[in-house]
Each structure stands twice: as C-alpha cells, then as structure tokens.
C-alpha cells in the first residue's frame, strides 16, 4: 500500500512542475505558444505512448525546424489569455472535453478579433527520415488517426486541377500554386524518398509550365496528351502507397515543429 506521505509528495512535485510550465508559457510569444499547442494536440490525437515519446525525445534536436525570424504576433489580451489557458490545459493533460472547450473559445475569439500569427513551418529532411522509422512503431488506431488527418485528394485530380489553374493564374500567384502542387504531388507519390520526390516535382513543374505558356487553342489541341501524361505520373504509386506516404509526411510535420523540443520536455514532466 502506498504511504499517504508518498502520494502527497508526488502531487506536490506535479503541482510544482505544472506551475513551472505555466510560468515559462507566460513569457513566450504567441507564435511559439501556437506552435506548441499544435504539437501537443497532434501528439494527443495520435495517443503517443511514453515509449514513443522517449524515441521522439532522442530525435527532436535534429528533426525540429531551426528557429527563424518571424513576424510579431498581433493579438489582444483576451486572445492571449485564452491561448495561455489552452496551453496550460494541454500541458497538464486535462480532460479532453475541457481542452475542446478552451480550443473553441480560442477559435471564437480569433474569428471575431484581429489576430495575426506567423506560426507556419515546413518539414525537414531529418524529420522525413525519422517519420518513416516512427511510423513502424505505431499501432493500428494511431495509423488510423494519421490517415484521418491526411489529404484525401486523388493525385490525378490534384494534377489536373493544377493544370487548369495554369490557364487562370499569373505571375507569383501562379508560381506559388505550381510549386505547391508539385511538392504535394511529388511527396504523395514518393513519400520520404527526397531524391525521387525532387525528380517528380521537376517533371510536374515542367508539365505545368508547358501548359501555362500555351495559347488557348494549342492547349485545347494538347488536352488529351496532357491527360495521358497526368495518368502516367499519378500511376507511379498505388492508392495504398499514397495514403501511407501522406500519413508518414503528416508525422514528419509533427517532428519538424520548431517547438517540439520544448513540448517533449513538457510532456516528459507530466506522467500519465
């Protein structure tokens, strides 16, 4: 039987740890807090086990995107308070319904008030490599959770949509849309194989640029040929391969979060 004094000591340590986390959070900018919240919510949605968390802890310094200059967050005190409350609830692993209620409050304030955050990040090469390793440790429900949040568009449809956009968009707007489509399609087909993904992206960009430069009449004459090329590219991976690739890349996004080292430290302080 556990001695009452031992129980009190454990509770006391948890209170101190939570208080320390809260003090540290209050000193952070909103961009950082937003990214930490995203990381904690993703880890929770995947039901990451203590063993998996320890594996991640050994990787975070290599997988996380390095800190960079970001635009200052533009928020009001009401939003900051709501974000700090949500952050604290996640850090302390409070009940899911409490977290959801706080997230709704944050979303409601953001929808009404002027809130500007610079909290985006990409995926790093080390994260993509480690994500493939971590994926092998996942249980079926964890994989299902990843697939639920994965992009579900058909690669062939995605590429055809991008091809149509080549006829409508111009200048930077077109280049951004083209590169985004190329990157998404390449990684959907190649997964974490960066060399193959780069080759595929170059092919996609070349195809889209060709369509973009055509006159309306020439594009109409070449439409069937474009359809054949799109089908050939999209057919390089099976639907199962595409789903797996997207699931692993979702995992890579988590491992790339610049605040993941701090989040893992927070999580390791709070026992289940």
N, C-alpha and C positions, 0 to 999 in steps of 0.2 A: 504494500500500500504506500502510495506517495505521501510523504510528510507534508502537512499544510504549509510549513515554512518554505519548503522547496517550491510548491505551487506559487506562493506569493512572490518568491524571488524571480521565477520565470515571468510572471505577469509584470513585475517591476522592470525587468530587462526589456520586455516588449514595449512597455509604455515609453521608456527612455529612447528606444530605437525609433519608435513612431514619432516622438517629439523631435528627435534629431532630423528625421526625414522632412518633417513639416517646416522646420527652421531653414533647412537647406533649400527646399522648394520655394519658400517665400522670397529668397534672394535671387532667384533665377528669372530671366526674361521670359516673355510669353511664347516666343518661338521655341525655346528649349522646352518649356513645360508642355506645349502642344505636342512636340515630338515624343517626349517621354510618355505622355498619355497614350499616344498612338501605339507605342511599343508595348506598354503594359496591357492595353486592351487586346492587342494581337496575341501576345503570349497567353493571356487568359482565354481567348477564344479558341486557341489550339490546345488548351489544357496541358501546357508544357509541364512535364514531370520534373521533380527535383533532380533526377539523374540527367535529364536532357538539359536542364538549366546549368548544371555543372559543366557539361560538354560545351555549351554556348559560352560560358564564362571563360573557358580556355581559348576561345577564338575571337572574342569581341574586339580586342585591340587591333587585330589585323583586318577584320571584316567591316567594321563600322566606318562609314564615310568620315574623312578627316574634317575637323572644324573649318568653317569658312566664314567670310564676312557675309552677313545677312542684313536685309533692310530691317530697320527697327519696327517692332510690332506696334500697331496703332490700335489701342483698345481703351476702354474706360474702366473705372474702378469696379463697377458692377460685374463686368465680364471677368476681370482678373480674380475677383473673389470667388466667382462660380468655378473658374478653372482650378484654383487652389483647392477648393472643396472636393472637386472631382479627382484631382491628383492625389489628395490625401486618402480618399476612399479606395482608390486603386492600390496605392502603396501599402495600405493596411489590409488589403484583400477583404474588403467588406462585402456583404451580401450582394448578389447580382442585381436584385431589384433596387437597392439603394444606389448602385453605380448607374443603372439605367436612368433613374430619376434625375440624377445630377447631370448626366450627359444630355438629357432632354432640356434641362434648364440652360446649359451652356449653348446648345443649338438654338434655343428660342431667343436668347439674348443676341447671339450672332446674327440671327435672321432679321432682327429689328434695328440693332445699333450698328454703327460703322466700326467694323472690325477688319483689320488688315494684318495678316500673318505671312511670314516668309518661312514656312516650315516644310517645304518640299525637299526630297532627296532622291538620288538615283540608286542604282545597285552597283556595288564594287565587284571587281573580278574575284578577289578572295571570298567575298560573300557568296557568289555564284558557285564557286568550288565547294565551299563548306556546306552550302544548302543541299547539294546533292548527297553529301555524307549524312547530314542530319535527317534528310528525308527517309533514309533507310532505317532509322530508329523509330519512326512514327508508327503508331497504332492505327487501325482502320478508322476510328472516329476522328482522329487528328487529320488524316488524309482527307476525309470527307469534309471537314471544316475548311481545309485549304481549297478544295475544289469548289465549295460553295462560294468562296470569295474570288474565284478565278474568272477571268474574262471568258465568256462562253460563245463569242462570235466565231463563225466558220472562217478559217484563213482565206478561202477562196472569195467569200463575200467581202471580207475586210479589204482584200487587194482590189477587188472590183470597185468598191466604194471609193477607194483612194484614186483609182484610175479616173472615175467620174469627176472627182474633185479637181483633178489636173486640168479639167476643162473650165473650171469655175473660179479657182483661186489664183492669186497673183503674188509676185514678189515674195516678201518674207513670210506672209501668211501661207503661201503655197509651199515654200521650202520647209517650214516648220511641220506642216501637215504631212508632207512627203517623208521627211526624216522620221517622224513619229510612227507612221505606218510601216516604214521599212524596218525600224527597230523592233516594233511589236511583232510583226510577221516573222522576222528572222529568228527571234528568240522563241516564238511559239513552235517553230519547226525544228530549230537546232538545240533548244534548251540551254544548258550551261556550257555547251561547246562554243566558246567565244570565236575561235577561228572560223568555224563553219557559219556561225551567225553573221560574222563580218562579210563573208563571201556572199551570203544570201542577201544581206542588206544592200550590198553594192549592185547585185542583179536587180533587186526591186527598185532601187533608186534610178538605175539606168532605164528600166522599163517605163517608170512613171515620167521621167524627164522626156523620154521619146514621145509619149502621148501628149505631154504638156506643150511640146514645141510644134505639134501638128496643127494644120488648119482643120476647120470643121469637116470639110469634105474628105480630106485624107484620113482623118480619124474614123469617119463612118466606113470608109473602104477597108480599113485595117481592123475593124472591131472584132471580126471573127478570129483573126490571127492573135489579137490580144487575149481573147478568151482561151485559146489553146495554150498560150504561154502562161497564163494565170493558173490554169488547171494543172499544168506540169509542175509549176513551182509549189502550189498548195498540196500536190500529191506526194511530196517528198517525205511526209510523215503521216502516220495513221491518226485517226481521231483520238485513240488512247494515248499515243505518244504526245499529241498536242496538249491534252488535259494534264498529263504528268509534267510536261515541260512548264506549263503555266503554274502548276501547283508549286514546283520547285522554285520557280522565279518569284512567286509570292513569298516563299520562305526566305529567299535571298534579299528581298526588300526589307524584311524584318531584321535580318542580320546586318544590313547596311545602314540602319538607322543610326545617325551620329550620336544619339543619346543612349544607345543600347548599353554601353559600359556602365553608365550610372544606373540605368534601370535594372540591370542584372545585380548590381550591388544592393539596390533597394530590395529586390526580390529575395536575395540570399539572406537578408536580415530578418525576413518575416517567415516564420515556419508555418507549414500547413497545419 
